Amino acid sequence: MMSGDSDGVADEAAMGWLVRMRGEDRDRLRGDFEAWLEASAGNRAAYQRAERLLGQSAILKGSARYGENRARAPLRPAADASRSPGARRWLMAGAMAAAAAMLFVAFNAGGATLSGPYRNNPMAAWAAEPLVTRHGEIRRFHLDDGSVATLDTDTRLEVAMTPEARLVRLVKGRARLQIARDARPFRIEAGKGVVTTREASLDIEMALDGRIAVTLASGAAGIEPAAGRWNAAGPLQLVASQSIAYRADDQALAIERQAASRAMTDWPSGWAEYRVVRVDQLVAQANRYAAVPIVIADPRIGGLEVSGRFRISETESFIDRLSRLLGLQAERRPDSIRLRSR
């Protein structure tokens, strides 16, 4: 009996450490965590059980940049985890519920509960391992429901699959979501808005100025405030090939409609195509991927206009093409690439 109670306490502590050591304070807490591990063999065993259960609850596998890897680790029975009475009680409560409790974290694994219509759902937990891309990276992820999420540079998307719903939250950046049909609704939270669909393809972006844009490519989707519906009519239905925009912090969710930009429809491949675009605007797009900033040394260059298809995600290719088009000279420095007239 004492063994079972002790194991139960260790399992609960292990779940807490599993979350905290995946958060932003992990370096500060590492000493305390290692001391807890060394305090007893039971603590170390409990943490190993928690890690195994987390592995079984993994919801996705990521691909290499621009690549695709759909290989998934099979779900294996946790034979070792069932040996102790405490662990048996945990597993009998339901592996999915335990995993959700273990992962009940939000933006920075800080433990905040969900906002909006999901906040009272005990299974609505953000994954402790969010989808993240680094500066200059474009990456595709396959979700276990068959959906595909392509993340642009500097993007963070948090995902949770529950028995009732498929939930994602865009924290920053841009994502293309190809949402597979499923009986469960697919809800996308961005700022104070929530997009709901069952099957669709759409882009969603959170700009640095705090504006959020949603563009529906195909399928059906609606949007409503995270705090609740506007009225009994339900969500505002999106129109294919049309973008809507709103402020991330706008509780009232004042929607602006605008024509969808065709220039960036190929962004998952790293390309942008323009009929006419100012050079300074084009360079700003390329700088989202550049390892060092591209600087327009001559202000007159920024006001020039160009057209064509540009590989903005590949800085050297982009600089070479722009230089040939406009007769520019690229001065490469350790901290920047400066564009000047020849």
N, C-alpha and C positions, 0 to 999 in steps of 0.2 A: 504493500500500500504506500509506504513511504517512498519507494522507488518510483511508483507511478506519479505521485504528487510532485516529486522532485523533477521528473522528466517533463511534466506539464509546464512547470515554471520555466525550466530551461528552454523549452520549445517556444514559449511566448517571448522570452528575452531574445532568443535567436531571430525570431521574426522581426523584432524591433531593430536589431543590429543589421539585419539584411537590408532593410530599407535605408537606415541612416548611412551605411557604408556605400550606398549608391547615390547619395545626395551631395550637395555642394560642400558640406562640412566634413567630408570623409577624411581629409588630411588632418584636420584639427582633432578628430575623434579617434584617429588610428591607435594612439597609445592606449587609450581606455579600452578600445575594442580588443587589442591584443592581450591586455591584462585580463579581460573577461574570459577570453579563450583559454589562457594558461591557468585560470583559476581551478578548472576541473576538467577531467576527461569527458564528463557529461555535457559540459558547455560546448566543447568542440564537436562532439557527436551530434548535438542538437543543431548546431550551425550547419553541419554537413547535410543533415536531413532537410533543413530549410532550403539549402541550395539545390538539392535534388528535386524538391517539389517545385521550386521556381523554374528549374529547367524543364519540367514536365508541363508547366503552364505557359511556356513560351508561345507567343502568338504569331511570330513571323521570323523570316530569315532574310537577310539583306543580300543584295548583289554587289559585285564589283562595279566601279564607276562605268557607266554606260553599258554595263553587262547585264547578265541575267543568270541567277542561280537559284533554281527552285528546289534544290535538295533540302529535305527536312529530316531532322533526327526523329526516329520513331519514338512514340511514347512507350516507355518501359515501366513495368510495375515496380514500385519502390519496395522491393523485398526487404532491404536492410531497414527501411524506415518503420516497418511493422513489427520489429522485434520487441520494442519496449512498450509497456502499457500506456504511457503517456502519448507516444506516437500513434498507437492504435486508436486512442480516443480522438486524436486530431484527424486522422484519416477517415474515421467513421463519420465525422461531422461533415465530410465531403471535401475532396481534394480541391475542387473548384472554389468552394467558399473559403477554404483556408488560404488558397493562393490569393484570392481577392482581398481578404483581410490583410494579408502580408504586404500587398501592393497598394494599400489605400493611401496613395500619395498623389500630389498634384504637381504644379509647374516644376519645382526644383526639388522634388522628393521631400518637401517640407511638411507633409501631413495635412495640408488644407483639403477640405472636402470639395466636391464638385459644386459648381454654381448652377443656376438655372433649373430646368425641370428634372434633372437627374440627381439632385442633391440628397434626396431621401432614399435612394436605391442603394442598399448595402453592397450590391455587386458592382456598382458603377465605380470602378477603380482605375486610375490611370496606371499604365505599365511603368514599372520602375526603370525600364530600359527604353527610353523614347527613341523615336527615329530622328537622327540628327545628321546634317551634312556640314562639313567644314567649308571655309572660304575657298571658292573656286571649284567645289565639287558638285556634281549632279549625280544622283544615285536613285536606283529603283529598288523598291521593297515589295515583296509578295506577302500579303496577309493570309491567314489561314482560311478565311472565308472565300478566297479566290480573287479578292480585290487586289489592285496594284496601286501603290503610291509612289510617284516619282517626285523627289524633293530637289528643288533648286539649291543653289549655293546659299550657305548661312541660313539653313532652315531647321526648325524644330517642330516636330509633329508628334503628339502623344496619343497613344492608341489603347483601347480596351475593348475586348470582346466579352460580352456577358450573355447569359441565356436569353435575356430580353431584348438586347439591342447591341449594335455595333457603334462604338463611340470614338471620335477623334477630336483632338483640340489642336488648332494651329496656334503656336506660341509666337513664331516669327517666320518670315520668309515666304516662300511660295511653293505650292504643291499641286500636282495634277493627280486627281483621284479617278481611277477607272473602277467603278464600284460594281461588284458582281451582284446578281440578283439573289435575294435571300428573303426568307420569311421575316427576319428581323429588320427593323428600320436601321438605316445608316445615318447617324447624326454627326454633323461637323460643327463644332463650336469655335468661333473666331470672334474675339472681342465680346460685344454684347449681342451678337447674332448667332442663330442656330439654323443651319441648313439641314433639311431632312429629305431623304430619298430612299428608294429601295434598289434602284438600278439607274446609273447615270455615269457620264463622264464630264468632269468639270475641273476648272482651275480655280484656286483660291489663293489670294495673296494678301499679306499684311505689309504695307509699305512702311518705310522709316518715318513718314510723317503721320502715322497713325490711321491711315485710311485702309479699309479692307475692300477688295474687289473680288467678285465672284462671277465667273463666266461659265455658263452651261453650254457644253458642246453637243450633248445628246442625252436622251432619256428625260426624266421628269424629276423636278426637285422644287421644294418650297423653302422659304425663309421666314423666320419670326424672331421676336426678341427673346433672349435667353430667360428673361424674367417672367415671360408668359405671353399669351396670344394678344394680338392687337384687338381682335374681336371674335365673335363666334364663327365668322367665315373661315377662320383657320389661317395657315401660312400663305404668304404672298407667293404665287407660282412664278418661277423663273422661266424665261423665254430663251430657247436655243439661239445661240449666236448673238446674244445680247448680254452685256455686262451690267451688274448693279454694284453700287458702291455705298459705303457708310463709314462713319467714324467708329473706331474700335471702342471708344468710351461713351458712345451715345446710347443711353438707356432707352430712349424713345425709338431708336433705330430708324432715323430718317433716311429713306432710300432714294438714291439718285440712279436713274437709268442712263445708259450710254451705249453707243455702238461698240461692239467688241473690236479690239485692236488685232488686226491680222498679222502685224509685224512680228509678234512673238509667239505665234502658234507652234513654231518648231523649237521652242526653248528647251525641251527635254533632250534634244540632240545637240544643243549648244549653238544653234544658228538663229539669226534674226534677219528678216527680209523687209526692206523699206522701199516704198515708191520714192519718197523724199523724206530726208531727215537731216537736221542740223548736226554738224560734226560734234559739237559739245554734248548734245543729247546722246549721240551714238557712243562717244567715249565714256559717258557716265554709265551706260549699260555694260560696256566692256570692263570697266573698273570693278564691277561686282564680282568678277572672276580673277582679275589680275593679282599676281603675287606682290607686285609693287605698283603704285598708282601711275596711271598714264596722265601726264600733265601737258596741257596745251600752252606752250610757252608764248605763242603769239596770239593775242585775243582775236585777231582777224580770222584765224583759222577756225575758231569755234563757231563763227557765224556762217561759214560755208555750208552748202547743202550737197548731199550725195544720195545716191540710190543704189540698190543692189542687195545682195545676200552676203552677210558677214558672219564669220565664225567667231562670235564674241567671247566664247568660252576658252578659246586658244589665243592667248595674248600675242605671241610672236606672229602667228598667221594673220591675226587682225591688223597688227601694226604694219606688216609688209604690204597687205592689200590696200590699206588706207594711204600709205606713203606713195604707192604707185599711182593710185587714183588722183591724188592732189599734188604730187611732186614734193612731198615732205621729207624732212630728215629726222630720224629718230635718234636722239642722244640717250644712250643707256647709262644710267648711274646706279649705284647700289641701292638708293632709296626711291628711284623714280625712273620713268621713261618720258623724256621731254620731246614734244613734237614741235618742230620749227620749219619755216619755209626754207627751201634750198637757196 
